[in-house]
Amino acid sequence: MKVWVHAVGRMKAGPEKELADRYLDRFSKSGGPLGLDFSGVTEIAESRAQNVDERRREEADRLRAQMASGQMASGTALILLDERGKNFSSQQFADKIASLRDGGQRGLMIAIGGPDGHDEALRSEAQLLLSFGAATWPHQMVRIMLGEQLYRAATILSGHPYHRA
């Protein structure tokens, strides 16, 4: 299963980007043998629309367009990172990814929203709304945490000792 990360907003060079890239590189190397092929991060600029609903809608439309193109055309599950989503343990997150993979999903898109969050219609289309807690996190921190959790999921699924319950 191919795995993509979609992010509203760009990471600037610096220690946060280096750490996020390090975890995503680890995931890329450890996920492949498990059938989890990391296909990269797509960054889009925040919408400049006049109001919140328009911004959310524009950002959702760009995500949908990305999912409808090329190798993502069919069989791609969508997970949205959302503070109102479910708070999973690392084991539950790994199990969810394995379940999608083993259930025949050809792809997995994990999307980090912009400052205004995700469009309500897009939220209803997602297979999972995932939360990293009730607190609001800066975009850079979310990218780091997602990279680390993807790497941790791969280590859990492979039985590697990185994750200790």
Kinemage of the C-alpha trace (Angstrom):
@kinemage 1
@onewidth
@group {chain A} dominant
@subgroup {mainchain}
@vectorlist {calphas} color= white
{ca met a 1} P 0.000 0.000 0.000
{ca lys a 2} L 1.357 3.384 -0.952
{ca val a 3} L 1.334 5.982 1.830
{ca trp a 4} L 1.262 9.729 1.191
{ca val a 5} L 1.248 12.697 3.532
{ca his a 6} L -0.612 15.807 2.416
{ca ala a 7} L 0.045 19.024 4.340
{ca val a 8} L -1.458 22.474 4.148
{ca gly a 9} L 1.485 24.773 4.759
{ca arg a 10} L 5.159 24.458 4.049
{ca met a 11} L 7.948 23.439 6.399
{ca lys a 12} L 10.851 25.839 6.343
{ca ala a 13} L 14.409 24.594 6.603
{ca gly a 14} L 15.497 24.077 10.174
{ca pro a 15} L 15.611 21.547 12.989
{ca glu a 16} L 11.867 20.801 12.849
{ca lys a 17} L 12.028 19.928 9.146
{ca glu a 18} L 15.159 17.845 9.697
{ca leu a 19} L 13.461 15.852 12.472
{ca ala a 20} L 10.261 15.315 10.466
{ca asp a 21} L 12.320 14.229 7.453
{ca arg a 22} L 14.389 11.877 9.629
{ca tyr a 23} L 11.294 10.025 10.893
{ca leu a 24} L 9.712 9.899 7.432
{ca asp a 25} L 12.981 8.541 6.013
{ca arg a 26} L 13.022 5.866 8.734
{ca phe a 27} L 9.425 5.006 7.859
{ca ser a 28} L 10.319 4.838 4.175
{ca lys a 29} L 13.093 2.344 4.876
{ca ser a 30} L 11.233 0.206 7.403
{ca gly a 31} L 7.760 0.292 5.833
{ca gly a 32} L 8.656 -1.113 2.419
{ca pro a 33} L 9.227 -4.720 3.540
{ca leu a 34} L 5.837 -4.547 5.285
{ca gly a 35} L 3.991 -3.467 2.177
{ca leu a 36} L 3.899 0.195 3.265
{ca asp a 37} L 5.582 2.161 0.491
{ca phe a 38} L 6.088 5.777 1.502
{ca ser a 39} L 5.421 7.956 -1.530
{ca gly a 40} L 6.296 11.324 -0.031
{ca val a 41} L 4.864 14.550 1.294
{ca thr a 42} L 2.852 16.973 -0.759
{ca glu a 43} L 2.686 20.514 0.564
{ca ile a 44} L 0.151 23.067 -0.582
{ca ala a 45} L -0.021 26.736 0.332
{ca glu a 46} L -2.762 27.878 2.660
{ca ser a 47} L -5.820 29.209 0.882
{ca arg a 48} L -6.086 32.996 0.747
{ca ala a 49} L -9.897 32.997 0.517
{ca gln a 50} L -11.785 35.661 2.435
{ca asn a 51} L -13.508 33.474 5.032
{ca val a 52} L -12.913 30.260 6.942
{ca asp a 53} L -15.452 28.129 5.065
{ca glu a 54} L -14.053 29.156 1.677
{ca arg a 55} L -10.479 28.455 2.825
{ca arg a 56} L -11.420 25.005 4.089
{ca arg a 57} L -13.345 24.243 0.902
{ca glu a 58} L -10.471 25.337 -1.371
{ca glu a 59} L -7.935 23.296 0.589
{ca ala a 60} L -10.254 20.257 0.531
{ca asp a 61} L -10.740 20.628 -3.228
{ca arg a 62} L -6.967 20.618 -3.751
{ca leu a 63} L -6.650 17.458 -1.658
{ca arg a 64} L -9.459 15.775 -3.599
{ca ala a 65} L -7.814 16.769 -6.891
{ca gln a 66} L -4.551 15.250 -5.726
{ca met a 67} L -6.308 12.027 -4.717
{ca ala a 68} L -8.139 11.828 -8.052
{ca ser a 69} L -4.959 12.102 -10.096
{ca gly a 70} L -2.452 9.484 -11.199
{ca gln a 71} L -1.823 6.441 -9.064
{ca met a 72} L -4.197 7.604 -6.323
{ca ala a 73} L -7.264 7.441 -8.567
{ca ser a 74} L -8.907 4.523 -6.779
{ca gly a 75} L -8.452 2.486 -3.653
{ca thr a 76} L -6.929 5.246 -1.524
{ca ala a 77} L -8.130 5.605 2.057
{ca leu a 78} L -8.147 9.010 3.717
{ca ile a 79} L -7.107 9.749 7.283
{ca leu a 80} L -7.466 13.345 8.465
{ca leu a 81} L -5.533 14.660 11.422
{ca asp a 82} L -8.130 16.550 13.414
{ca glu a 83} L -8.225 17.684 17.033
{ca arg a 84} L -11.841 16.421 17.231
{ca gly a 85} L -10.854 12.969 15.970
{ca lys a 86} L -10.179 9.720 17.791
{ca asn a 87} L -7.154 9.535 20.035
{ca phe a 88} L -5.436 6.231 19.210
{ca ser a 89} L -2.595 4.526 20.997
{ca ser a 90} L 0.435 3.782 18.844
{ca gln a 91} L -0.611 0.114 18.744
{ca gln a 92} L -4.132 1.047 17.594
{ca phe a 93} L -2.696 3.314 14.886
{ca ala a 94} L -0.415 0.513 13.665
{ca asp a 95} L -3.364 -1.903 13.697
{ca lys a 96} L -5.497 0.540 11.671
{ca ile a 97} L -2.788 0.922 9.026
{ca ala a 98} L -2.340 -2.863 8.866
{ca ser a 99} L -6.112 -3.333 8.604
{ca leu a 100} L -6.328 -0.914 5.665
{ca arg a 101} L -3.367 -2.600 3.960
{ca asp a 102} L -4.639 -6.112 4.588
{ca gly a 103} L -8.169 -5.119 3.580
{ca gly a 104} L -7.021 -4.345 0.042
{ca gln a 105} L -6.525 -0.578 0.146
{ca arg a 106} L -4.045 0.360 -2.552
{ca gly a 107} L -3.166 3.669 -0.962
{ca leu a 108} L -3.396 5.732 2.194
{ca met a 109} L -3.464 9.527 2.267
{ca ile a 110} L -2.894 11.132 5.653
{ca ala a 111} L -3.762 14.827 5.609
{ca ile a 112} L -2.657 17.619 7.907
{ca gly a 113} L -5.030 20.567 7.635
{ca gly a 114} L -4.302 24.262 7.714
{ca pro a 115} L -4.893 26.673 10.591
{ca asp a 116} L -8.656 26.536 9.966
{ca gly a 117} L -8.844 22.736 10.034
{ca his a 118} L -10.617 20.512 7.524
{ca asp a 119} L -13.786 21.092 5.537
{ca glu a 120} L -16.856 19.377 7.051
{ca ala a 121} L -17.660 17.546 3.796
{ca leu a 122} L -14.087 16.222 3.636
{ca arg a 123} L -14.340 15.103 7.259
{ca ser a 124} L -17.369 12.992 6.362
{ca glu a 125} L -15.462 11.373 3.461
{ca ala a 126} L -12.517 10.267 5.611
{ca gln a 127} L -12.111 6.686 6.812
{ca leu a 128} L -10.677 8.017 10.076
{ca leu a 129} L -10.378 11.301 11.928
{ca leu a 130} L -7.235 10.957 14.028
{ca ser a 131} L -6.240 13.217 16.904
{ca phe a 132} L -2.892 13.674 18.594
{ca gly a 133} L -4.776 14.997 21.625
{ca ala a 134} L -7.189 17.798 22.437
{ca ala a 135} L -4.464 20.453 22.363
{ca thr a 136} L -3.808 22.459 19.230
{ca trp a 137} L -0.316 21.736 17.877
{ca pro a 138} L 1.816 23.835 15.532
{ca his a 139} L 1.982 22.456 11.984
{ca gln a 140} L 5.682 21.624 12.331
{ca met a 141} L 5.100 19.595 15.502
{ca val a 142} L 2.223 17.669 13.904
{ca arg a 143} L 4.433 16.740 10.961
{ca ile a 144} L 7.134 15.486 13.346
{ca met a 145} L 4.616 13.524 15.433
{ca leu a 146} L 3.027 11.984 12.337
{ca gly a 147} L 6.421 10.955 10.963
{ca glu a 148} L 7.367 9.403 14.280
{ca gln a 149} L 4.045 7.560 14.582
{ca leu a 150} L 4.337 6.179 11.044
{ca tyr a 151} L 7.842 4.947 11.836
{ca arg a 152} L 6.631 3.539 15.161
{ca ala a 153} L 3.743 1.783 13.393
{ca ala a 154} L 6.208 0.108 11.031
{ca thr a 155} L 8.350 -1.031 13.950
{ca ile a 156} L 5.296 -2.378 15.794
{ca leu a 157} L 4.151 -4.304 12.727
{ca ser a 158} L 7.631 -5.763 12.187
{ca gly a 159} L 8.167 -6.671 15.843
{ca his a 160} L 11.157 -4.314 16.135
{ca pro a 161} L 12.026 -3.348 19.735
{ca tyr a 162} L 11.780 0.440 19.068
{ca his a 163} L 8.244 0.336 20.503
{ca arg a 164} L 8.017 -0.913 24.046
{ca ala a 165} L 4.515 -1.129 25.480
